[in-house]
Amino acid sequence: MLFIIPFTAGVAILFAVISYKYLRWFWRMPLADKKLFGKGIFTHKTWGAIGEVFSESLLHRRIFRTNPLLGYMHMSLAFGWFLLIVVGWIETAFHFHGEFVPLHIHIFFKYFFPEAETGIFPFSFIMDFLLLFVLSGVMLAWFKRMRSRALGMQRTTKHTNGDRIALTALWFIFPARLLAESTTSAIHHGGSFLTGNAGKALAATFPSGTLAAIEPAAWWFYSIVLAIFFIAMPFSRYMHIFTEIPLIFMRRYGIRSEPSAKSFDHFQIEACSRCGICIDPCQLQSAAGFCEVQSIYFLRDRRYHRLEQRIVDNCLMCGRCEAKCPVGIELNTLRLNSRTGYYNAPVDNRYDYLRPLDCSAGEGRIGYFAGCMTLLTPRIIRSMEQIFASAGEKVWWADRNGGVCCGRPLKLSGEMDAAAQIIEYNRALFGKHGITTLVTSCPICLRVFKEDYDLQGVEVLHHSQYIKRLIDSGRIAVDAEEKRYVYHDPCELGRGSGIYDEPRTVIASVGGLLEADENRDEGLCCGSGLANTAINDAGQVQVGRAMAEHFAATGAEAVVTACPLC
């Protein structure tokens, strides 16, 4: 009976640490977020959260979509262990006719009642089947650690010492359970197809006296590895097992990470399982050879308070990793929040000179904001002039004669106060001229206009959306040719703003449209985004060349993009 002590101590420590963390994080959340949480509990959102917990935390549906083998591995460990616990509780309840029993009786039921078979339900068979199910996942996990490429991963995760301890304990939990239950089955002639046959093999190998000595040692070993895992869990990546669940509920209730209130960040950071799925999509790793800056390592280092500035800054923030994250963690937002802590110095009156400034030209209900990079790409502006003229559109040109940046580059670098002053200037300028539609050629500008400007009564469009509208309404005519184009989805326009179809429709109206293998939400980054403040020119060129080779493989005659920076 003494072997239950490690397990009991491990469970007590686990729930004490988790309770402390949850209470501290929740206490530090803004009052507005706490109200959202309270209002959301008794709504349909809770049922949606429960469904998502089942489909993602247990069945790992998103991982299945990315990689069926990895999905099976994660599902067999999570859902299999969950079923072992549930069916074990039902078996104990049947045996004791619903009476209360201590926790350790449920966990070590086969030791205390080796020959129990309750009612008409074949519990021994079901429990053996579930144990085999989990063991198959453990085998895949062992294989993945040694041969990650065979499971479709170019790279596997680099672990901390705490992760290694927890991982090793997890790997041994279920083989230790099999050994303990099989030894007891050998002595008492119980068990089913797995533990029963393993027990027969042990009985044929060892004399009864030896088995009697092995049995308590096997149960001690099982209890100890459980205890080690439970104690290490809150301090390792396996904290995600418990943290992902409240994260799903809070996200359903509308709680998000904000630079000014970072308590919710803890739920997101510790919900990362470090599964490694976000590593391969990172072009800094695949094209430029940077292998320590990926989101998985950023989250790890931020969690353990050892984050370095070079890790924070060296990210394209293209969103490819976020699109693949099976937990749905706001990876770009968390990195931006970290940059804010470093760079958001008070700006005082640095931008006071903007107040009397107005470089706009013309008039009209349609406003056109070129943006910094479009001003450096004059052919785009000339083309938009021709399109507006052909449509007979009167246009107010926001920055034709020079103007003020949209503010997003400052925001991406973490200078939130400076960005806010520029945003306020532009918002006042748009209001002053009374535009009803704002067209921009820059996806970076488009995104900040939509997310941060709060332009009440003003429709914000990318020029591809506006051009499609003109074609559909017959206000401009286009001539098709037999040239074949491949379209590049800009990060800020595609993953950032969800605009995929309009540019393709416009391109298809003038020529043949081909698709690259990685497109839409998996589209490649050009490598020259404004978000990476650490990468050098050589690194950008490497990313860009890899992308160009990807498009050349389609056989297209030209690459079309909808972003002047790209």
N, C-alpha and C positions, 0 to 999 in steps of 0.2 A: 504493500500500500504506500510505502514511502516514495515510490517513483512518481506519484502524482504531484509532489511538491514543486519540482521545476516547472511543470506545466501551469500549475495554479499561480505561482509567482510571476511567470511570464505574462499570463492573461491580466493579472492585476496591474502590472507595470504598463502594459500596452494601453489599457483603457484609461489609466491615470494620465499618461502623457498625451493621448489623443484628446481627452476631455479638456486638459489644460490648454492645448493649442487651439482647439475650436473656440473655447470661451474667450481666449485672449484676442483672436482674430475677429470674432464677431463683435466683441466689445469695442474694438477700435474702428469699426466700420462707421461711416457717416450715418447720421440719423435718417437721412433720406433713403439710404439703402436698407436700413433696418425696417423702415415703414413699408418699402417694397416687398421685403421678405414676409412681413406680417400680413399684408394684404393678399399676397399670392397663395398662402397656405390653403385657404378654403375656396379655391377656384379650380377650374378645369386644368389649369397649368400644372397642378400637383399630379394629376393623373398622367399628363404628358410626360412629366419628369420621371414618374415611376416606370412608364413604358420605356423611356430612354435608358434608365438604369438597367433594366432587364436586357435591352437589345445591345447596349454598348458596354456596360460594365461586366456583364455576364457572358453574353453571346459574342461580343466584339464584332458586330456586323461591319463596321467601317474597315477594320483590319482585314476581314474576309474579302471585302471588295478590292482592297489593295493587293493582298497576297493570301490566297486560300490556305496555304500551308501555315503561314504565320497566324492566320485567323484561327485555324484549328488548334494550334499550340496554345494560344492565349485562352481560347474558349474552353479547352479541355481542363486547363488548370483552374480557371475561375469558376466556370459553371459546374465542372466536375466536383470541385471541392465544396461548392455551395450545396450540391445535391447530396454529397456524402454527409454533410452536416444535417440537412433537412430530413433525409431518410433515416439517419441515425437517431434523430430526435423522435421521429414517428415510431421507430422500432422500440426505443426505450419506453415511450408512452404506452404502446401496446403491452409491453412486458409488465409494466407497473400499473396498468389500468388507469392511466392519467394522473397518478399521484406525483407530487413534486419529488425530484431526486437531484442531488448535487451535480454540478456541471461535469465533474470528472467522470461520473458514471456514464454520461452520454459519450464522452470522448474515448474512454477505455472499456466500452461495453463488452467487447469480446473477451477481455481478460476476466471480468467479473462473472460473465455468463457465457462461457465458451460453447455450451451446447444448446443455447436458447434458440428456438424457432417458434415465433409467436403467431398463432392464428393461421389463417389461410394464405397469408402473404409470404412469398419466398424471400425474406429479407436478406438471408445469407447470400443468395444468388445476386440480388440487386446490388448489395454492397460490394460484392466481388467485382461485378461488372463495372460499377462506378470507379472502383479503385484501379482497375485495368485501364479505364478511360483516362484517368488522371495520369497514370504511369506512362501512357503513350505520349502525353504532352511533355512530361519530364524528359523522356527519351529525345523528343524533338528539340527541347531546350538545350540538352547536352550537345546534340549534333550541331545546332545553330552556333553555339559558342565556338566550336572547332571548325566548322565549314559553313560560314554564313552565306557564301555565294550560292551554295546548293539550295538555300531557301529563298533565293532571289534578292539578297541584300549584299551590296558591294562592300559595305563596311558594317561592323558591329560596334556596339557601344563601349567606350572606355569607362570603367567603373571606379568608384572610390573604394577605400578599404571597408567602409561600412556597408556598401552595396555588396561587396564580395562576401562578407560574413553572412548577410541576410540571404544572398543568392545560394551560397553553399548549403545553408541550413534548409532552404526551401527544396533544393534538389534532393536532400536526404530524407525529408519528412515522409514521403510516400513509400520509398523503398524500405524505410525503417518500420513503417506501419505494416507493410507486407510481411517483413521478417517477423515482427512481433505476433501478428495474428496467425501466421503460418506455424510458428513454433507452438502456440497455444493449441492450434488445430491438430498438430502432430501428437500432442500429449492427450487431448480429449477426444480425438477422432471426430472433429467438427469441421466447419467451414464448407465452402462450396467449390465451384470448379477451379478457382484461382488459389485461394488460401488452403482449401482442402487438399488439392493435388500437390501444392508446394509443401504442405505439412506431411503428406505421405512420403515425399522425397526426402524430407529431413528425418523422418522416422526410420527410413530405410538406410540412412547414412550414419546417424548417431544413435548410440544406445540411450535408453530412457533416462539414465542418470545424468548423462551429458545434456539431454534436452531440458531436464529439470533445472540445470544450472544456466542454460542459455536463455530460458524464458524470461526470468526477471531482468537479466541484462538487456535483452531485446526491448522490453517495455521501458526500462530506464532510458535507453538510447532514444526511443521514440519520444518520450517526454522531454528529454533534454534538447533535441533538435527543434521541437515545437517551441520550447521556452526561448531558445536562442533567436529563432525567427521572430517571435512576438516582441522580444525586447529590442531587437535591431530594427524592426519594421518602421517605427516612427522616425528613425534617424537615417533611413535609407530610402531608395527610390520606391520601395514597396509601401510607403505611406500613401501612395496613389490609390491603393485598394480601398481605403476609407475616405480619402479626400475627394475623389472623383464624384462620389455620390452627392455630398452637399453642393459641390460645384454645379452639377447638373440642375439641381433644384433652384439654386440662386440665379443661374443663367436663365432659366425658364421664367423666373419672376422679374427679369429685366435688369438685374444687377450687372454692371460692367466695370472694368478697371478704368480708372481715371488718373491722370498725372497728379491731380491735387489730393487724391484720396487713395492710398495704395494698400489699404488693409486687405481688400479683396484679392490683391495680387498673390497673397500667401496661398489662398485656396487654389489658384491656377498653377502657381509654381510647384506646389507639392502634389498636385494631381498628375504631374508628368511622370509616366512610368519609365521613361528613358528606354522606350522600346526600340528606338533607332530608326523608325520609319522616316523621320524627317531628315536624316543625314543624306541619303542618296539624292533627293531632289535638289539639294543645295549645289548651285553651280560654282560657288567658291571652292567647294571640295572637289567636284568632278572635273572642272576646267582649270582652276587656278591652283589647286593643291593645298588650300588652307583647310586644315583638318581639326582645328581646335576652337573654331568660332561659331559653329553651328548652334542652332537654338537649344538643342539638347544640352550642350555644355554651358551655354549662357544661363539657362535655367538652373542647372546644377550649381554653378559657381555663385549665382545670386542667392540661391537657397542657403548655401554654406558660408555666406559673407566673405567670399574671396574673389569677387568679381573684379576684373582688371579693365581699365579703360579701353585697351586694344580689342578686347572681346566685345565690349558694348558697341564700339564704333564700326567694327569690321563686319558689316552686314549690308547686303543690298536691299533688305526689307522688301523684297519682291513678292513675298507671300506664298512662294511655292511650298515651303515647309508647312506653313499654316494651313494650306489647302489639303495637305496630306495628314495632318495631325489627327489621330483617331479620337482624341479627347476633345478636340475643338478649342484648344487653348489659344487665347489672343496673343500670339507670339510677337507680332509687330508692336502691339500696344505695350506689352511688358518691356520690350527693349526700349521703346520710346520713353516710357516712364523712368527707366534707368538713366537715360540720357538727360532727362529733365533734372534729375538730382545733381548731375555734374555741371550742366551748362546754364541753368535758368537763373542767371544773375539779374538783379534789378537793372532796368534800362533807363530809369529816370525820364528825362525829356529828350532822349536821343532822336526821336522822330517828330519833334515839334515842327520842324521845317516843312513837313508834308501838308499841314493843315491848309495853307493857302494855295497849294499846288493843284493845278488841273491841266493836264496835257492832252485831254480828250479832244475829239474833233467830230463835226457833223451832228446830226440829230436823228432820232427815230426811236420806235418802240423796240426795235431789235438792237441789242448792244453786242459788240464784238470785243472780246478781251484776248489779245494774241498771246501774251505771256512772254517771259524773258527768252526762252529757248526758241519760240516762234519768231520773235524779233530778230534772232540770229539766223533764221532760216527764211529769208525774204520771199522765196518762191511760194511758200505756203500762203503768205499774206497776199501776194499778187493773185494767186488762184482764188482765194476767198473774195477778193475784190471783183473778179470776173463773175463768180457765182452769184454774189449779191446783185451785181448789175444785171445779169441775165434774168434774175428772178424779179427785178424791179423793186428791190428792197431798199428802203431808206434805213441807214445804219448809223448808230452812234459808236464811234471808234474810241474805246476806253483808253488805249495806250499807243495809238498810232504815232504820236509825236514823242514817244518815251513815256514812261509811267512808273508805277510802283509794283513791285513783285507781289504775287498773290499771298505770300507769307508761308506757304507750305515748306519750302526749303529750310526756313528758320525753325519751323515746328519739328521737322525731321531730325534736325541737329540737336533738339532739346531746348531751344531758346523760346519757350512758350510766351513769356511776357513781351518779347520783341515782336513775335508773330502776331500777338493780339493787337498791338498798336497798328501794325500794317493792315490787318484785317479790318479794324475799325475805320481806318481811312478809306479803304476801297468800298466798304459797305455804305459809308456816307456818300461817296461819289456816285455809286449806282443809284442810290435813293434820290440824289439831287437831280439826276437826269431822267428819272421816271421811266426807265426801261421795263418792259414786261417779259422779255426773253433775253437771256444772256448766252451767247455762243462763244465757245473757246476752242482753240485747236490743241490745247495742251491738257492731257489727262491729269497732270499734277495739279493744274489750276482747277480743273473740273471737280476733282475730288474735294479740295479744300472749300470751294464754293458751296458744295452740297453738304459737307459735314460740319463746317465751322462758321459759315457766314450768316445763317438764319435769314435768307433772303425771302421774306414774306411777299407773296404775290409775284415773284420773279421765277420763271421757268429757266432752268440751267440745262444747256445741251452741249454735247460735244459736236464738233462740226460734222462728223460722220452721221450722227442722228439727224442733224439739220438738213444735210444734203439729201439723205434718204427721204425726208419729209417733202422736200422740193420736187424730187423725182416722182414720188408717189402721187403728188397733187398735180403733176404736169406743168409746174412752173418753170422747170428747166428740162431740156432734152439732152440725152447723151447718145453717142454713137458707139456701138460695140465693135470690137476688133478681135482677131484670133490670137492675141497674145495671151500667154498663160502666166498668171500671177500666183504667188503664195503669200498669204497674209500672216503677219507677225502680231500676236496679241500683246500690246503693251501691258506691263504689270498693273499700272495704276488705272488703266481703262478696263481691263478684263477682270482680273481677280479683285482689284480695288473698287471698281464701280459696277461690275456685272454687265458690262456692255460688250457683247460678242457678235451679235447678229447684224446690227446695222452696218458696220464697216464691210462685212462680207457681202451684204446685199448690194451695196454701192459698187464694190469691185466686180461682182458677178454681172452687173448691168453693163460693164464696159469690156469685159473679157472673160477668159476662163479662170476659174478659181480652184487652186490646188490646196491641199491641207498637209501641213507637216505632221509628223508622228506625235509630237508633243504640242498640243494646241489648247485653246480655250483656257480652262482653269489650270492646265498643266503647261501653259505657254512658257517659253524660255525668256529670261531677262536678258536685256542687251548688254548688261554689265556696267553701264555708265550712269546708273541712277544717282540721284542727288543724296540718297539716304546713307550711302557708305562714305564716311568721312575719313576712313583709314586706308583704303585700298590705293595702291599706286597705279601709275599708268600701265605698267606691264601686266598687272593683274587684270585690269579692265580689258586690255587687248586680248588676253588669253580667253576670257569669258566671251568676248565678242566674236573671236575667230571660231570658237566651238559652235556658237550659235549660227554663224554664217555657213559653216559646213553642214549643219543640220538642215538649213533651208536649201542649200545647193543640191542635196540628195533628193529633193522632190522633183527635180528636172524643170522647175519653173524658170521663166526668162527674167523675172524681176521679183524682188521682195517688196511688198507694200506694208507700211506700218502707219499707225494713226497717232504717233507721238513724235514731236519734233526732236526731243532729246534722243530717242532711239534712232 
